[in-house]
Amino acid sequence: MNDSGVELERIYRRSLEQSIIEDIALQKDINYRFAAEAYYRSRLARQISAGEYGVQYLDHHVLAKDLIENESELFSAIK
């Protein structure tokens, strides 16, 4: 991938992460900081960062819901 493609991918992933964090905050009724903390500790964040399984191309609503359902332990200390 050329430099502009790498940069576009980085921008896309940053936007995706922000959208996922916003969705988590809304769905869990928690503040953005707690949602970000949970996201960045998640398996999903590692998969998106590594580009595993093409998960970074899925809809952010689906990814947020999946994280909440499958990594619920991340929210046990929040609230």
OpenMM code with the backbone's topology and positions (N, CA, C; nanometers):
from openmm import Vec3, app, unit

residues = "MET ASN ASP SER GLY VAL GLU LEU GLU ARG ILE TYR ARG ARG SER LEU GLU GLN SER ILE ILE GLU ASP ILE ALA LEU GLN LYS ASP ILE ASN TYR ARG PHE ALA ALA GLU ALA TYR TYR ARG SER ARG LEU ALA ARG GLN ILE SER ALA GLY GLU TYR GLY VAL GLN TYR LEU ASP HIS HIS VAL LEU ALA LYS ASP LEU ILE GLU ASN GLU SER GLU LEU PHE SER ALA ILE LYS".split()
positions = [
    Vec3(0.0850, -0.1168, 0.0000),
    Vec3(0.0000, 0.0000, 0.0000),
    Vec3(0.0902, 0.1239, 0.0000),
    Vec3(0.0549, 0.2224, -0.0816),
    Vec3(0.1369, 0.3443, -0.0867),
    Vec3(0.1098, 0.4321, 0.0358),
    Vec3(0.1892, 0.5374, 0.0500),
    Vec3(0.1789, 0.6247, 0.1683),
    Vec3(0.0397, 0.6837, 0.1870),
    Vec3(-0.0237, 0.7262, 0.0780),
    Vec3(-0.1575, 0.7850, 0.0920),
    Vec3(-0.2594, 0.6798, 0.1331),
    Vec3(-0.2430, 0.5571, 0.0869),
    Vec3(-0.3323, 0.4483, 0.1268),
    Vec3(-0.3171, 0.4137, 0.2736),
    Vec3(-0.1944, 0.4140, 0.3210),
    Vec3(-0.1669, 0.3875, 0.4625),
    Vec3(-0.2282, 0.4980, 0.5483),
    Vec3(-0.2130, 0.6208, 0.5055),
    Vec3(-0.2685, 0.7344, 0.5800),
    Vec3(-0.4210, 0.7288, 0.5822),
    Vec3(-0.4835, 0.6971, 0.4696),
    Vec3(-0.6300, 0.6852, 0.4658),
    Vec3(-0.6782, 0.5742, 0.5584),
    Vec3(-0.6088, 0.4631, 0.5602),
    Vec3(-0.6441, 0.3518, 0.6491),
    Vec3(-0.6336, 0.3948, 0.7950),
    Vec3(-0.5305, 0.4678, 0.8293),
    Vec3(-0.5123, 0.5163, 0.9669),
    Vec3(-0.6258, 0.6109, 1.0063),
    Vec3(-0.6617, 0.7013, 0.9171),
    Vec3(-0.7705, 0.7953, 0.9437),
    Vec3(-0.9025, 0.7204, 0.9590),
    Vec3(-0.9260, 0.6230, 0.8718),
    Vec3(-1.0488, 0.5439, 0.8788),
    Vec3(-1.0575, 0.4702, 1.0127),
    Vec3(-0.9499, 0.4076, 1.0551),
    Vec3(-0.9511, 0.3326, 1.1813),
    Vec3(-0.9738, 0.4249, 1.3002),
    Vec3(-0.9123, 0.5426, 1.2989),
    Vec3(-0.9331, 0.6384, 1.4080),
    Vec3(-1.0802, 0.6793, 1.4151),
    Vec3(-1.1407, 0.7061, 1.3011),
    Vec3(-1.2819, 0.7422, 1.2967),
    Vec3(-1.3694, 0.6264, 1.3444),
    Vec3(-1.3355, 0.5050, 1.3024),
    Vec3(-1.4093, 0.3866, 1.3448),
    Vec3(-1.4022, 0.3716, 1.4965),
    Vec3(-1.2828, 0.3870, 1.5522),
    Vec3(-1.2668, 0.3734, 1.6975),
    Vec3(-1.3500, 0.4787, 1.7713),
    Vec3(-1.3503, 0.6003, 1.7236),
    Vec3(-1.4298, 0.7051, 1.7874),
    Vec3(-1.5785, 0.6715, 1.7821),
    Vec3(-1.6234, 0.6207, 1.6687),
    Vec3(-1.7646, 0.5841, 1.6546),
    Vec3(-1.8010, 0.4676, 1.7467),
    Vec3(-1.7140, 0.3696, 1.7580),
    Vec3(-1.7385, 0.2563, 1.8473),
    Vec3(-1.7468, 0.3052, 1.9916),
    Vec3(-1.6541, 0.3889, 2.0319),
    Vec3(-1.6529, 0.4407, 2.1691),
    Vec3(-1.7798, 0.5205, 2.1981),
    Vec3(-1.8227, 0.6038, 2.1049),
    Vec3(-1.9467, 0.6798, 2.1224),
    Vec3(-2.0654, 0.5863, 2.1376),
    Vec3(-2.0721, 0.4818, 2.0556),
    Vec3(-2.1815, 0.3846, 2.0656),
    Vec3(-2.1802, 0.3128, 2.2000),
    Vec3(-2.0628, 0.2741, 2.2452),
    Vec3(-2.0518, 0.2069, 2.3752),
    Vec3(-2.1031, 0.2997, 2.4852),
    Vec3(-2.0599, 0.4248, 2.4833),
    Vec3(-2.1030, 0.5211, 2.5850),
    Vec3(-2.2553, 0.5350, 2.5859),
    Vec3(-2.3144, 0.5427, 2.4679),
    Vec3(-2.4607, 0.5556, 2.4594),
    Vec3(-2.5311, 0.4281, 2.5041),
    Vec3(-2.4868, 0.3142, 2.4554),
    Vec3(-2.5535, 0.1881, 2.4880),
    Vec3(-2.5411, 0.1511, 2.6353),
    Vec3(-2.4265, 0.1808, 2.6954),
    Vec3(-2.4033, 0.1463, 2.8356),
    Vec3(-2.4372, 0.2612, 2.9306),
    Vec3(-2.4728, 0.3767, 2.8753),
    Vec3(-2.5024, 0.4960, 2.9540),
    Vec3(-2.3877, 0.5280, 3.0497),
    Vec3(-2.2687, 0.5359, 2.9924),
    Vec3(-2.1482, 0.5707, 3.0671),
    Vec3(-2.0800, 0.6876, 2.9963),
    Vec3(-1.9884, 0.7540, 3.0652),
    Vec3(-1.9231, 0.8663, 2.9996),
    Vec3(-1.8189, 0.8164, 2.8989),
    Vec3(-1.7808, 0.9072, 2.8123),
    Vec3(-1.6915, 0.8743, 2.7010),
    Vec3(-1.5582, 0.8178, 2.7503),
    Vec3(-1.5061, 0.8735, 2.8579),
    Vec3(-1.3769, 0.8285, 2.9097),
    Vec3(-1.3811, 0.6820, 2.9519),
    Vec3(-1.4886, 0.6417, 3.0227),
    Vec3(-1.5022, 0.5016, 3.0632),
    Vec3(-1.5204, 0.4104, 2.9423),
    Vec3(-1.5965, 0.4580, 2.8445),
    Vec3(-1.6172, 0.3790, 2.7226),
    Vec3(-1.4856, 0.3613, 2.6481),
    Vec3(-1.4062, 0.4674, 2.6412),
    Vec3(-1.2759, 0.4594, 2.5740),
    Vec3(-1.1834, 0.3637, 2.6476),
    Vec3(-1.1834, 0.3709, 2.7803),
    Vec3(-1.1002, 0.2806, 2.8594),
    Vec3(-1.1364, 0.1345, 2.8326),
    Vec3(-1.2657, 0.1056, 2.8321),
    Vec3(-1.3108, -0.0312, 2.8048),
    Vec3(-1.2712, -0.0728, 2.6631),
    Vec3(-1.2940, 0.0150, 2.5665),
    Vec3(-1.2600, -0.0183, 2.4281),
    Vec3(-1.1115, -0.0495, 2.4131),
    Vec3(-1.0257, 0.0375, 2.4623),
    Vec3(-0.8822, 0.0194, 2.4408),
    Vec3(-0.8240, -0.0989, 2.5188),
    Vec3(-0.8977, -0.1520, 2.6159),
    Vec3(-0.8549, -0.2737, 2.6854),
    Vec3(-0.9104, -0.4000, 2.6181),
    Vec3(-0.9922, -0.3834, 2.5177),
    Vec3(-1.0653, -0.4955, 2.4586),
    Vec3(-0.9857, -0.5725, 2.3534),
    Vec3(-1.0295, -0.6941, 2.3332),
    Vec3(-0.9780, -0.7782, 2.2250),
    Vec3(-1.0117, -0.7140, 2.0904),
    Vec3(-1.1300, -0.6540, 2.0822),
    Vec3(-1.1731, -0.5885, 1.9582),
    Vec3(-1.0749, -0.4796, 1.9165),
    Vec3(-1.0294, -0.3974, 2.0107),
    Vec3(-0.9336, -0.2911, 1.9780),
    Vec3(-0.8058, -0.3498, 1.9206),
    Vec3(-0.7598, -0.4596, 1.9788),
    Vec3(-0.6380, -0.5244, 1.9279),
    Vec3(-0.6608, -0.5794, 1.7872),
    Vec3(-0.7784, -0.6368, 1.7629),
    Vec3(-0.8087, -0.6905, 1.6299),
    Vec3(-0.8159, -0.5795, 1.5256),
    Vec3(-0.8780, -0.4693, 1.5602),
    Vec3(-0.8873, -0.3570, 1.4670),
    Vec3(-0.7485, -0.3004, 1.4390),
    Vec3(-0.6706, -0.2829, 1.5421),
    Vec3(-0.5354, -0.2289, 1.5259),
    Vec3(-0.4495, -0.3172, 1.4363),
    Vec3(-0.4653, -0.4483, 1.4502),
    Vec3(-0.3858, -0.5426, 1.3721),
    Vec3(-0.4476, -0.5728, 1.2356),
    Vec3(-0.5707, -0.5288, 1.2144),
    Vec3(-0.6388, -0.5584, 1.0892),
    Vec3(-0.6767, -0.7048, 1.0761),
    Vec3(-0.7000, -0.7709, 1.1895),
    Vec3(-0.7317, -0.9140, 1.1889),
    Vec3(-0.8721, -0.9397, 1.1363),
    Vec3(-0.8843, -1.0385, 1.0522),
    Vec3(-1.0128, -1.0885, 1.0014),
    Vec3(-1.0940, -0.9841, 0.9262),
    Vec3(-1.0363, -0.8705, 0.8946),
    Vec3(-1.1107, -0.7650, 0.8258),
    Vec3(-1.2166, -0.7007, 0.9136),
    Vec3(-1.2062, -0.7229, 1.0449),
    Vec3(-1.3058, -0.6722, 1.1393),
    Vec3(-1.3195, -0.5201, 1.1311),
    Vec3(-1.2145, -0.4511, 1.0912),
    Vec3(-1.2172, -0.3052, 1.0849),
    Vec3(-1.3113, -0.2533, 0.9766),
    Vec3(-1.3611, -0.3418, 0.8910),
    Vec3(-1.4521, -0.2978, 0.7848),
    Vec3(-1.5987, -0.3215, 0.8180),
    Vec3(-1.6259, -0.3734, 0.9381),
    Vec3(-1.7636, -0.3945, 0.9808),
    Vec3(-1.8222, -0.2646, 1.0345),
    Vec3(-1.9540, -0.2602, 1.0426),
    Vec3(-2.0252, -0.1429, 1.0912),
    Vec3(-1.9940, -0.1178, 1.2387),
    Vec3(-1.9725, 0.0085, 1.2745),
    Vec3(-1.9361, 0.0402, 1.4127),
    Vec3(-2.0453, 0.0048, 1.5134),
    Vec3(-2.1719, 0.0104, 1.4728),
    Vec3(-2.2812, -0.0294, 1.5634),
    Vec3(-2.2703, -0.1778, 1.5973),
    Vec3(-2.2440, -0.2576, 1.4970),
    Vec3(-2.2291, -0.4016, 1.5163),
    Vec3(-2.1093, -0.4317, 1.6054),
    Vec3(-1.9991, -0.3622, 1.5820),
    Vec3(-1.8788, -0.3856, 1.6602),
    Vec3(-1.8982, -0.3443, 1.8062),
    Vec3(-1.9634, -0.2324, 1.8304),
    Vec3(-1.9887, -0.1883, 1.9678),
    Vec3(-2.0788, -0.2880, 2.0401),
    Vec3(-2.1837, -0.3306, 1.9727),
    Vec3(-2.2761, -0.4281, 2.0330),
    Vec3(-2.2028, -0.5587, 2.0635),
    Vec3(-2.1205, -0.6027, 1.9714),
    Vec3(-2.0439, -0.7255, 1.9900),
    Vec3(-1.9499, -0.7133, 2.1097),
    Vec3(-1.8817, -0.6021, 2.1211),
    Vec3(-1.7907, -0.5815, 2.2338),
    Vec3(-1.8681, -0.5862, 2.3660),
    Vec3(-1.9808, -0.5182, 2.3721),
    Vec3(-2.0614, -0.5153, 2.4944),
    Vec3(-2.1089, -0.6553, 2.5313),
    Vec3(-2.1515, -0.7324, 2.4335),
    Vec3(-2.2029, -0.8667, 2.4601),
    Vec3(-2.0928, -0.9671, 2.4912),
    Vec3(-1.9810, -0.9585, 2.4217),
    Vec3(-1.8790, -1.0622, 2.4334),
    Vec3(-1.7619, -1.0283, 2.5248),
    Vec3(-1.7533, -0.9031, 2.5670),
    Vec3(-1.6452, -0.8636, 2.6578),
    Vec3(-1.7047, -0.7838, 2.7741),
    Vec3(-1.8145, -0.8333, 2.8269),
    Vec3(-1.8889, -0.7622, 2.9322),
    Vec3(-1.8053, -0.7402, 3.0582),
    Vec3(-1.7038, -0.8232, 3.0802),
    Vec3(-1.6193, -0.8075, 3.1987),
    Vec3(-1.5475, -0.6720, 3.2001),
    Vec3(-1.5315, -0.6100, 3.0842),
    Vec3(-1.4664, -0.4796, 3.0766),
    Vec3(-1.5464, -0.3705, 3.1462),
    Vec3(-1.6771, -0.3959, 3.1656),
    Vec3(-1.7655, -0.2948, 3.2220),
    Vec3(-1.8002, -0.3211, 3.3683),
    Vec3(-1.7498, -0.4286, 3.4249),
    Vec3(-1.7877, -0.4662, 3.5614),
    Vec3(-1.7437, -0.3641, 3.6657),
    Vec3(-1.6340, -0.2966, 3.6449),
    Vec3(-1.5830, -0.2003, 3.7417),
    Vec3(-1.6318, -0.0576, 3.7135),
    Vec3(-1.7074, -0.0405, 3.6062),
    Vec3(-1.7514, 0.0928, 3.5648),
    Vec3(-1.8904, 0.1196, 3.6201),
    Vec3(-1.9111, 0.2407, 3.6675),
    Vec3(-2.0370, 0.3001, 3.7112),
    Vec3(-2.0412, 0.3302, 3.8539),
] * unit.nanometer
topology = app.Topology()
chain = topology.addChain("A")
for resn in residues:
    res = topology.addResidue(resn, chain)
    for name in ("N", "CA", "C"):
        topology.addAtom(name, app.Element.getBySymbol(name[0]), res)
